[in-house]
Amino acid sequence: MRTAALRGAEDGLASRAGRALGRGELTAYLMGLAESVGADAYLLLTVTYIHGRGEARVIASDWSFDAIDLAGRALLARLASASFAAAPGSKATSLVCAHAPSSESVSGEEARFLDASGHGEIFALKLHAGRRRLFLLLSSETPGSIEPERLGRAQMECCYMLSEADAVLATAVPDIALADRERECLLWVCEGKTTDEVAVILGVSANTVNNYITAAIHKLSASNRAMAIATAIRGGII
């Protein structure tokens, strides 16, 4: 059965078509979305990478300030870009904090802290809003409360909703704004293509490909191609 919050969120989404979304509407929508999938809490964030190290910037959240402050923005960034973070159209899996072994994303101590803070199970969803890349953490105190089968629709709706929130995101989300060619070059290099092969695919010179890649490296604050590709993948850019 739909809750009043879910009905209100869905009705609001339909009525907002073609007009800008304000911060109050954004917060109300995210609260309804979290409730609709069985989550106790939500956290919408973007991740900025400086020399390969990610730091989260929180856009909207109903996590307690202490939980965010003690967890640290580096941990939130790692959760957002962890291997279980689901891209649009892919199956969502979760981090069950009470039983999580130490990994590159979260240490055992960090997982226990999250569990003690009321975030026993966490799903991370990658979101696309134009060229901006964001992440939504949905958590519940009790593992199993969130319904994974509802997350796919929620994720797509959230992407649509964020595309209407440009005024809110413009002040909160740094727009990396890789040009289409810069993104394409990184993607092909990620697929194992050489500079000359990418040049043939795109119909440009090898020097032009190198210029695109150099520009992408600079925009991503990376030191080389490998770091730029890793940053772009973690950030959902490619």
C-alpha positions in Angstrom: 0.0 0.0 0.0 1.3 3.4 -0.8 2.0 5.8 2.0 0.9 9.4 2.0 4.5 10.5 1.6 5.0 8.3 -1.4 1.7 9.5 -3.0 2.7 13.1 -2.3 6.1 12.6 -3.8 4.7 11.0 -7.0 2.0 13.6 -7.4 4.6 16.3 -6.9 6.9 14.8 -9.5 4.2 14.8 -12.1 3.1 18.3 -11.4 6.6 19.8 -11.6 7.2 18.9 -15.2 8.8 21.8 -17.0 9.6 24.0 -14.0 12.5 24.4 -11.6 12.7 22.3 -8.4 13.4 24.2 -5.2 15.3 22.9 -2.2 12.2 22.4 -0.1 10.7 20.3 -2.8 13.9 18.4 -3.2 14.0 17.5 0.5 10.3 16.5 0.5 10.8 14.3 -2.6 13.8 12.5 -1.1 12.0 11.9 2.1 9.1 10.3 0.2 11.4 8.3 -2.0 13.3 6.9 1.0 10.1 5.9 2.6 8.8 4.3 -0.6 11.6 1.8 -0.8 11.7 1.1 3.0 14.7 3.2 3.8 15.1 5.0 7.2 17.4 7.6 5.9 18.8 9.2 2.7 22.0 11.1 1.8 22.4 12.9 -1.5 26.0 13.8 -2.3 28.5 14.5 -5.0 32.2 13.5 -4.9 35.1 15.8 -5.8 38.4 14.2 -6.5 41.7 16.0 -5.8 44.8 14.1 -6.9 42.8 10.8 -6.9 41.4 11.3 -3.4 37.6 11.6 -3.1 35.8 13.9 -0.7 32.0 14.0 -0.4 29.9 17.2 -0.6 26.5 16.7 1.0 23.6 18.2 -0.9 20.6 17.0 1.1 20.4 14.5 4.0 18.4 13.4 7.0 21.5 11.8 8.6 22.4 13.3 11.9 25.1 15.9 11.8 27.2 13.9 14.3 27.0 10.8 12.0 28.2 12.8 9.0 30.9 14.5 11.0 32.2 11.4 12.7 32.0 9.3 9.5 34.0 11.8 7.6 33.5 13.0 4.0 36.3 10.7 2.8 34.3 7.6 4.0 31.1 8.9 2.4 32.9 9.4 -0.9 34.2 5.8 -0.7 30.7 4.5 0.0 29.3 6.4 -3.0 31.9 5.0 -5.4 32.2 1.5 -3.9 31.9 -1.6 -6.0 28.3 -2.1 -4.8 27.2 1.3 -6.0 24.7 0.7 -8.7 24.6 2.6 -12.0 21.2 3.4 -13.6 19.8 0.2 -15.1 22.0 -2.2 -13.0 21.0 -4.3 -10.1 21.5 -2.7 -6.7 23.3 -4.6 -3.9 24.0 -3.4 -0.4 26.6 -3.1 2.3 25.4 -4.9 5.5 27.6 -3.1 8.0 27.4 -5.5 10.9 29.0 -8.3 8.8 31.2 -6.2 6.4 34.8 -7.2 6.2 37.4 -4.6 5.7 37.8 -3.5 2.1 39.0 -0.6 0.0 35.6 1.1 0.5 35.2 0.7 4.3 37.2 -0.7 7.1 35.6 -3.1 9.7 35.8 -0.3 12.3 34.0 2.2 10.0 31.3 -0.4 9.2 30.7 -1.0 12.9 30.4 2.8 13.4 27.9 3.0 10.6 25.9 0.1 12.1 25.9 1.7 15.6 24.8 5.0 14.0 21.6 3.4 12.7 22.8 2.6 9.2 22.9 -1.2 9.4 22.4 -1.6 5.6 23.3 0.8 2.9 22.5 1.0 -0.8 24.4 3.4 -3.0 22.8 4.6 -6.3 24.6 6.5 -9.0 22.6 9.4 -10.4 22.9 11.3 -13.7 21.6 14.9 -13.9 22.8 16.2 -17.2 26.6 16.2 -17.0 26.5 16.2 -13.2 27.1 13.0 -11.4 25.6 12.5 -8.0 25.1 9.6 -5.5 22.2 8.7 -3.3 22.9 6.6 -0.1 19.7 4.9 1.2 20.1 3.2 4.6 18.0 1.3 7.1 18.7 0.5 10.7 17.6 -3.1 10.2 19.0 -5.1 7.2 16.3 -6.3 4.9 14.0 -3.3 5.4 14.9 -1.8 2.0 13.2 -3.4 -1.0 15.8 -3.8 -3.7 13.2 -4.4 -6.4 11.9 -0.9 -6.0 15.3 0.8 -6.2 15.5 0.7 -10.1 12.4 2.9 -10.5 13.4 5.1 -7.6 16.8 5.7 -9.2 15.4 6.6 -12.6 12.8 9.0 -11.1 15.5 10.6 -9.0 17.7 11.2 -12.1 14.7 12.9 -13.7 13.9 14.9 -10.6 17.5 16.2 -10.3 17.4 17.3 -13.9 14.8 19.8 -12.8 16.9 21.0 -9.8 19.6 22.9 -11.7 19.3 26.0 -9.5 19.8 23.9 -6.3 22.6 21.9 -7.8 24.5 24.8 -9.4 25.5 26.1 -5.9 26.2 22.6 -4.4 27.7 20.5 -7.2 30.9 21.4 -8.9 30.3 20.8 -12.6 33.3 18.9 -14.0 31.7 19.4 -17.4 34.0 17.2 -19.5 33.3 17.8 -23.1 31.7 15.0 -25.0 34.9 14.3 -26.9 37.0 14.3 -23.7 34.6 11.8 -22.2 34.7 9.7 -25.4 38.5 9.6 -25.5 38.7 8.5 -21.8 36.1 5.8 -22.4 37.9 4.4 -25.5 41.3 4.4 -23.7 39.6 2.7 -20.7 38.5 0.0 -23.3 42.2 -0.6 -24.1 42.4 1.5 -27.3 45.6 3.2 -28.2 45.7 6.9 -29.1 46.0 6.1 -32.8 43.0 3.7 -32.6 40.9 6.3 -30.8 41.9 8.8 -33.5 40.6 6.5 -36.2 37.3 5.8 -34.3 36.6 9.5 -33.8 37.9 10.7 -37.1 40.4 13.1 -35.7 44.2 13.3 -35.5 46.2 11.6 -32.7 47.4 15.0 -31.5 43.7 16.0 -31.1 43.0 12.9 -29.1 46.0 13.7 -26.8 44.7 17.2 -26.4 41.3 16.0 -25.3 42.8 13.5 -22.8 45.2 16.2 -21.4 42.2 18.5 -20.9 40.3 15.7 -19.1 43.2 15.0 -16.9 43.4 18.7 -15.9 39.6 18.9 -15.2 39.7 15.8 -13.1 42.7 17.0 -11.1 44.5 13.8 -12.1 48.3 13.4 -12.7 48.1 10.9 -15.6 45.7 9.0 -17.8 45.3 6.1 -15.5 44.3 8.3 -12.6 41.9 10.3 -14.8 40.2 7.1 -15.9 39.9 5.8 -12.4 38.5 9.1 -11.2 36.0 9.2 -14.0 34.8 5.7 -13.3 34.5 6.2 -9.6 32.6 9.5 -10.3 30.3 7.8 -12.8 31.5 10.1 -15.6 32.3 7.2 -17.8 
